């Protein structure tokens, strides 16, 4: 097999990978388990079920869905603001829930701190993060509607740890306490949540629900980048489930290391730490504000509780991580949480590449230049393998006239004809005489593929590139080039590289290979700038190595056609 054939296969495979990961339409997330509205308990009437409850009985066949009354905002409710050096949080005393969660080190499209929660949810209709749910619908609704008493009206913690406590008690003996510990052991995106519910001193089983949230729920640029989906580490394995693929019922139970939701760059998960636990998921579809085309936001919700087999605990304590998929921050929260970053099958290679990229950025102060330098280092590592491939390719090019002459002599025989087998024998003898192996150009390149694909996947997933500028008009390495200059330059380097490659006598193959730069240029127009820069620099280094190889070994030797063997 010649390197040209292998390269065509490799590029075709890469086209499929890029299409599947960047352009293929994602499955539409239907509202399969939309949370039911939270009902306010009326005197003498039972409350409607609350979403994410401990048990969700199926509605009778043919029965019309019940209309629940949404919890109305209480005039006594007020906001409690918690500020750290990484996050600004706004809690509401009604339900003691989280209303807003802004990341101070990550900006939105307007340059403001990034909001991870939707601020425009229909009033009282959907659960907010950290809603308490019991196995009694009336109690759950009462806890959601209750106005809690906070331990402070505002916390400005900076880099320090702190605690915020909400308490509630009514005349029926229902009592609830919810306590948030911020920045445990200096982790800016971790909060420990303690919750307890009892009636007359008897503890009730409680779940902690996290309603619609995590990102916008759609892509404003129209891309197919992944939005909210279920994520959990259960019984030693990571599973990711789109909202449309959630089972019925959408429930998972077992040794739960973590469970929650994620999108491309951010994650919100509970961290039971491998203890027996259960997670119930739901799917929510909401219209995009101000959009007249019917565009929908898709969210996955979740509720976590201890295993139902365990007796109700006096206090349920669950750490939560809500923040960026930053490798170091995830690892600090839980070493297995780094697998929330979907690095795929080349994780073992990507992890050291990511650490190297971050190390270079600390010295260079620019992720764009860090990508350039790391690309150079990678190409130095694979230089010997690529050199062997190029040398082998040159030798195979020199043998092309002889190979074609042998093929022409046996062209009149069918593939099944025994005479055709002699062609393979003659070709193997020719390769042996010239010291060439037909696969010698492919194997070295195959060995470099994991590194190249790993680096491609790294740049597709690394949040470090989000909002990171390079030079000139490249203000965000995770976004496309707004002027399309880098993709066009990259296409030019691919065309240059194809022109340098030895050609065969097959004109159709030559046309296909020369058309590939056009295809790739079109695809890379919408690719993240960091990927385009990496690909272009890699092309330039390959071109330089090709020139160097040609200078070292010279042009191909003059081929001498093997004469046909005489008969008789």
N, C-alpha and C positions, 0 to 999 in steps of 0.2 A: 504494500500500500504506500503510495507516495504522500508526501506531506501535504500537497495541494488537495488531495482527496480528503485527507483527515481534517484539514483546515475548513473545507467546505462543510463537513459534517459538524465540526465544532461550532462554526458560526451559525449554522442552521439551528443547532441545539440551543445556542445562546439566544437566538431570535425568539425561540419558543419560551425560554425562561423569562426573558424580558417582557414578552407579551403577557405571559401568565401573571407575572408579579406587578406589572405596571399598567397594562391596558385592558386585560380581560375584565369583563363586567363582573362585579361582585354579586352574590345572591341577594335578592331583596329580603330584608328582614321584616317579616310580617308581624303584626301584633298578636302573637300566639298566646301570650300570657300577660296581657296588660293588667297592671294593678287595678283592682277595683277601687273606686273612690272610698275615702275614709269617712265613715258615718259618725255624726255626732249623736251620742246616746240621748234619746228623748225619754221623757218620763213615761214609764209604763210600756215602753217599746224596746225591742231588742235592736242592737246596732247592726248595721250591715257589715259583711266581712271586710277585713282590712287586707290589702295586698301583702303577699309574703308572709302570711300567717303561718303558725305552726302546722296547721292542717287546713287544706283547702278542699272541702267536699265537692264532688262533681254535681252540677245542676241536673235535675231530673230531665230525661229526654222529652223534648217538646215543650218544656217549660219556658216561659218568657223570662228574660233576664230581669232581675229586680233592679229598680232604680234607687241608688243610694244617695243620701243627702250629704253633700260635701261639707267638711268642717269649715266653718266660717272663721275668718280672722277675728281674734279677740282684741278689743280696744286696749286691754291692759297689757298686751304683749309688747315687748320691746327687744331691741337688738343688743347683743353683747359682742364686742369686737376684741379679737385676740390677734396681736401682731408679734411675729418673730422676724428674724432677719431674712427668712426665706419665704414666709407665707403670711398673708393677711386673711383671717377667717372672720365670718360674721355668723353668729348663732342667734336663733330666735328663742325667746323664753317660752313661746307656745310650742309645746312638744319637745323643747330642749334639743332642737335639730339644727343642722348646718344649712345656712342659706347661701353662703358665698365662700369660695375658696380660690384665692388668687395667688399665683406663683410670682414672686417678686423678681426672680432671676430669669423669667421667660416672658417674652412679650407677645401680644397678639398682633393682628394686622395693623392696628392703629398705634402700635408702639407702647401700649399700656400693659400693666401686669396681666398675665394670662388668667382668665377665669375658666375653671374646670367644671362649673356647675351651671345649668341653665337658670337664668334669673327670671324668666317669664313663664314659669309653670302656672297653669290655671290654679287660682287660689284654692288651697286646701284639697285639691283633687288627687294629687300624687304625693307619695311619701318623700320626705326629704331625708338626706343621709343621717343615720343614727336614730331613726325612729325605733321605738321599742314596741315589740309585738309579743303578745302572750297567746295561750291557747283558748282564751275567752275573747270573743269578738267585742263584747261590750267594754271590757277592760282595755283592750287595744285602742278602741276608738276614744275612750276617756283619756288615755295617756297621750294620744295624738292631739287632742283638743285642749288639754290642760295647760295652764300657764305656770311654769316652774319658777322657783325662786333661785336666782344665781348667786354664787358666792362673791362675784365681783361684776361690776358694770363694764370694765375694760381691763385688759391685760396687755402691757407692752413689755415683752420678754426679751427682745433682741436675740442674743445667743444663749440666753439662760433657759433653764427648765421652769415649768410652771404648771399649776393645776387650776382647773375651773370645775366647779361642782354645781349641778342643778338638782333641786329637791322638790318633791310634790307630795301632798297628802290631802285626802278629802275626808268627808264625814263618814263615808262607808267603810273606812279603814284601809282603802287602797293607798299604798305608799310606794313611791318610786324615787330612786336616786341614780343619777347619771354623772359620772366623774371622768374628766378628760385630763390626762397627763401629757403635756407637750414636751417635745424634744428630749425623750429619754436617752441618756448616754450620748447627748450631742447629736442626735439624728434629726435633722430639720423636717423631714417629711413623715415622721412616725408619731402617732399619738396612741397611747394606751387608753382604751375605753373600758370603764367599769360600770356595770349596770346591775341593778337589783330591783325587783318588784315583789311586794308581798301584800297580802290581805290579812289584816289582823295578826301580823307576825308570821303567817305561813307563807314561805317563799313560793313564787310561781315561776314556771319555766319561761324563759324569755329569749327572744331572738332580736338581733340588731340588724335592721334593714338599711340598705343604701339604695335610695331611689334613683330616678333618672339623672344622669350626669356623666362626667368625664368627656370633655371636649364639646365640639359643636354638634356632633351627631350626624354631620354631613360634610362634604368637601366643597367649599365655595368655588374652587377652581374647576370643579367638575371631574376631577381625577378619581381613579378607583382605589385610592389609598384606603386601607382598612380603617373602619370606624368602630364604634363600641362593640365588643364581643365578650362572651364569658371566658374566664381563665381560671384554672385551678390546678393545684398540685395535689393529686389524690393517690394514695397508696403507692407512692414512689414514682409517679409519672405525671408529666405536664400534659394538659389537654386544653385546647382552644376550640370554642364552639360559637359559630355565628348564631344570631338570634333566630334565624329561620330554621336552624338545625337543632334547636333545643329539644330534648325528648319530652314526652308527655307521661307523667308530670315532669317538669324541668327541675329535677331534684337529684343531688349527688350526696352520698354519705360514706364515711369511712375515715381513715387516717388522713386528715386534711392538713397539709403543710401551709397552704394559703388558698384563698378563693376570692374571686371578685370579678372585675371587668378591666379591660385595657383597650387602648386604641394604638395608633402607630407609634406614638412617642410617650404616652403617659399611662399610668396604671393606678387603680384604686382597689386594694385587696385587704381582706382580713387575714390575720396571721395566727391561726390556731396552733401552729408549731408542730404539727404531726399528731395532735390529740384527736380522739374521735369527735367528729363534728358533722353537721349537715348544712348544705347550702341549697337554697331555693332560688332559681333564677326567674326572671320575667322579661318580656320584651315590650317596649313602648314606642309608638310612632307618633310624632307631633309635627304639625306644620311649621315650616320655616317662616319666621315673622317677616311680613312685608313682601313675600314671594307669591306671585299670582299664577305660577306655573304648576302648583301642586307639589312642589318639592317637599320631601319629608325628612325630618330628623329621626334617626334610629338610635335608641338607647337600650342597653341591657341593664336590668336591675338585679339586685341580689340581697338575700337575707341569710345571715349566718347564726347558728345556735349550736350549743353543745349537743352531743348525741342524745336522741330521745330515750335511749336505753338508760342513760344516767339519771339519777333522781335530781329534782330541781335544786340548783345551788343557791346559796344565800346571795352570792355575788358572782356574776359572769364577767370575766376579764378577757378582753380580746385586743391585741395590738392591731392597728391599721396603718398601712402605708398608702399615702395618697400623694403622688408626685410624679416626677419625670423618670423615664427609664434610663437613668444614669447608672452605669455599671457599678461604680464605687458606692453610691447611695443604696442601691438594691442589695449589694453584697453586705453592707453594714447592717441592714435590717434583717436579712436572712440569706445565707450563702446560696441557697437554692432559688432565691427570688431572681437572681440574674437570668434565669431561664425564661423569665417573662419577656426578655428581648428575643425575638424570633430570629436567631442566627442560623437556624436550619442545620443541615447535616455536617457543616464544616465548623461547628462551634469550637472544636479543639484548636483549630487554626485561627479563627477569628478573635478569640479572647486575647492571645498575645499580640495580634496585630492592633487591636483596639488600645491595649496598654501602650504599645509603641507609639501609636498616633497621638495619644494624650501626652506622653512624655516629650515628644518632639514639639507639641504645641506649647508646652511650658517654657521651652527654650526659644522658640521662634515667635511665639505670640500671635500666630495666625494659622488656623486650621488648613487654609488653602495651601500655604507653603509646607505645612506638615504633610499633606497628601502628596505633594510633589517630591519631597525628600524621601518619604516612605516608599513611594513608587520606585524611585531610583534604587533604594536599598533592596527592594524585592527583586528588581531586574538584575542587580549584581548577584544575588543569590542564585537565580535561575540562569545566569549567563552561561555556565558550562553546559547545561542541558540544552539550552537553545542553540548554542554553538554546534553541538553534536548533530542536532537536527538539521541545521543549515548546511553543514559539511556533507551529511548524508544526502540531503536534497540535491546538492551540486553533483554528487556522484551519480545519483539516479537520473539527473538531467542529461549527463553525458551518455548514459546508456539508452536513452529514449529511442534513437534511430535503430539501434540493434534490437531493442524490445519490439518495436513496431514491425521490423522486418520479419521477426519470428512469428508475430501475431498474424501478419498478412499471409504468410505461407500456409497457415492452418485455418484461415478464415473460411475456406470452402467446406470444412468439416463441421458437422453438428456437434453440439456440446456433449451429446451422449455417445458420439463416435469414439471408439478406442484410439483412433489416430490422434484425436484432439488431446489425449493425455500426454502425447509426446511433446506438445508445446510447453506444458508445465515443466517437463524434464529438462528441455533445452534452456528455458528461462532460469531455472534453478542453477543449472551448470554455468550459465553466463554470470549470474550473481556471485557464485562461488569463485569463479575465475577472477572477477574484478574486485572481490573482497567487499561486496555490498549486500546488506540484508534488506529486503523490501520493507520491513517494519521498523528499520532503524531510525527513520525520520519521524515516526509516529510516537514511539514509546517515550522518548525524552519529553515531547510536548505533552503527552498524557500526564506525565509526572508533575508538570507545572500547572495543569488545569485546576487542581484543588486550591492552590494559592491564589490564582487569578479570580476564581469564582468566590473564594472566601472574602477577598478584598472587595469585590463587587457587592456582596451581601452586607459586609460591614458598613460600607458607605450608604447603603440603602436604609439601614436600620439605626445608625448611630445618632442619638439625639444631640451629641456634641456639635454636629454640623447645622442644627436648626438655629437659624438666625446668625450664623457665623459668617462674617464677610471675608472676601479674598482681596482682590484689587479692582479698582475702577468701579464698574457698574455691577459687579457681583457682590451683592449685599447679603445674600443668604445662600450658603452652599447646599442647603437641602431643597432649594427651589430651582426652577429652570432659569436659564439665562434669558433675561427679558429682551435682549437684543439679538439673541441666537448667533452671536459671533463665535463662541466657543464650540458649539456643535458643528458649525460650518468648517471651522479650522480642523476639528477632529476628523470630519469627513475628508478633508483634503489630505490629512496624514494617512488615512486608510487607503485612499486612491494611490498616493505615492508608494505606500508599502506594497500594494498589489502590483503596481508596475515593476517593482524590483524583483518580484518573485519569478523564478524560472517558469517557463511555460511549457505546455505539452502540445502535441499536434492536434488536440481536440479543440476546435474553435468554439464549440458550444460551451465547454467548461470554462474557457477563457472569458467569454461574455458574461457568464453567471458570476464568476469571481470579480469581474470589474464592476458588476452592478451592485454587489454587496455594499460598497461604501455609500451608495445612494440610499439604500434601505436603512443602513445604520444612522446616517445623517438625519433622515426623517424621524427615526425613533428617538434619537437623542435630543431632538428639539424640545421635548417635554420632560427630559430626564433631569434629576438634580444636578446642579452645576458641579458638585464635588465628584460625581461619577464621570461627567464629561471630561473634567480636568485630568482625572486619573487615567482614563482611556487614551486621551490625547498624548499625555506624557509617556505612557507605556508604548504607544505607537512610535513616537519619536525615538525612544531608546531602542526599539526593535529595528528601526531603519538604520540608526547608527551602528548597531551590531552587525547588520547585514553588510553595510559598507566595510566594516572592519574585517568581517569574515572573507569578503571578496578580495580584500587587499592581502590577507594572509595566505589564502589558498589559490588566489588567482581565478581566472575564468575557467570554465569547464574545458577539459581536454577534448581534442578533436575525436569524434566518434568514428569508429570503423565498423561498417555494417558487416555482420557475419554472413558469409555466402551460404546459400542453400546447400545442404549436403548432397553429394553426387549419388545418383542411383546406380545400383549394380556395383 
